[in-house]
């Protein structure tokens, strides 16, 4: 791939990226969330189009405009989110879209079964071929995806974080299968966040950052520390205006919070006036923690104390009455009711307080909405404007306003500045400063390291559903945070 | 064997339910367990069972078709009109089936090309087809055909009523279509995970459209049986048939979210409803009360599913 470019409205996702792959090698692709790895791979596999650049397969220019065209060239991708039909069996999935039929036009079930078994044997795996794949383990499903790719005579295989959901013995099984693929001359592009895998299976490694490729190295020539430094490599926290507030009493205490598979034994506390940053990679359990705290998901065990009293948070309604608020990860689907007006959105959390005998107190709602539109400087023609018509930054302010209106003591913010422009970001940061100055505590989940470092008084790093490390705001830097998130002492 | 029972637990459950119901009714009424009554039940079930074939395909693909009752009426009056004009029976039937296919094609294209939700597209078709049937007949029934059509209702082969034989043949063919052909496989795949199916290179839109065509055809097929039985085609026939068909599919264990279910289950579901109606009639229970009982059975069947599912996921 040479000079590949991709623009999305307002962002350059890929800026002239070159990448090459040889037969029989594992080429590892490293980069932070949002560095452009996935976009690059989607372009290679035909799921997205490119704006500029060339892709050469076996030295010849290839036009890849659909997943089908990519597969015809022997390029297959295995997404992190597996794309199997859970209700169908393994052979049905492997041959989906290219089923062999008998002379009568009926499905040749026996042939599909035999060939699937052959493919899986070749990978050194045996699984139940009659069971719906949804009932099988993640590792087995992944092997079925690999078999599916092989049935298409794949010579270039892209694997997007294949080990993120596997146990260590399953990982060994996957690596053994990869070794067999390499022996057959298949080239593999392997996206990973796990540093130990770089040395373990990679021949070469490329680092991406901000839509650009930083460099390609032989894995034996480059140290892990160096790779982490290359992944981060940008100036830190220049436009994040944190003003420390006076830290007061403990407002939130979490003890041994657990939820099967996703949260393990989480304990921490938060004081008034404090911003607690939570860092970690995608899938580390950060959003799950936010949802469990707020009552959107039920925790299996653990104790949450808010303002010194034990809180039984079994639903978002409980969370709100305990004094918690959640600014969710996806503003459009979880934070706002897009079809409703600015007024209705702001008043949504205060509906109980603002109604009498079940009737909405319209004047009260209007006053409330006006107050926050003015206070937060939400740019809207009037408070009856549909929320979907506003910009991302202003939408986020509406979500903030709806929590300020309930008088939260603890605000949990999940990716508070995702997808909003720099000016609006700074405004959101200012509001966070004001909130803490007024004595609230904030738990801020963020994938943007500069934001975490710039805004947090303390930082927790999560990995695999656990708290992997804690840093004070002054002592942390991008290298140590990323190192902790990846499970590397650096 | 154990794994087979596990895999087919839902259908075995419905079948056991059907037998228990039959045993109870034969205990309560001496007339229930007679050969003539059982054949009677199958005959009465035939129309719903035939419509439910197409409905099963639609629901398996994670869709819904509300227009089948109206299509039954429209296809019936088109066929009756041809018969009155002296067209041979087979050609007249073909005209009716084509009518059903066209209605299904329009719904299917609205859903796949127009990106309408199936509920909306077929709700519109329900009204359009009903209106067309009324307009076409000026609101009056069409009757007075020669004996050949009547034979389809009253005829017997080896003392088995023709509608029952037709239904059994239709189910046999459809089961092969659903479980042994690419088309059938894609119906399950689309209902199970449409995006994964598309990424596998399957022409999802084409196959989805075909599902609605098939559903229109089976609805038209039911109109042949209905017109033969009444010896008349009514523009107001088939009111609320879509609800009976959906009920049969759902009682038969097919998931409304798609991807999971069988035609065998649907047949059992249709028979369960038939046995229930017949039995309640024999016991002299008012038709008002019957509606309540049938409603409860539908809810109980699906409730059982969701309880089993939520238990498994824990």
Interface residues (C-beta under 8 A of the other chain):
Chain A: X47 X67 X68 X71 X83 X84 X85 X86 X87 X88 X92 X96 X97 X98 X99 X101 X105 X106 X107 X109 X130 X148
Chain B: X3 X7 X176 X180 X181 X182 X184 X185 X188 X189 X191 X192 X193 X195 X196 X197 X199 X200 X201 X202 X259 X260
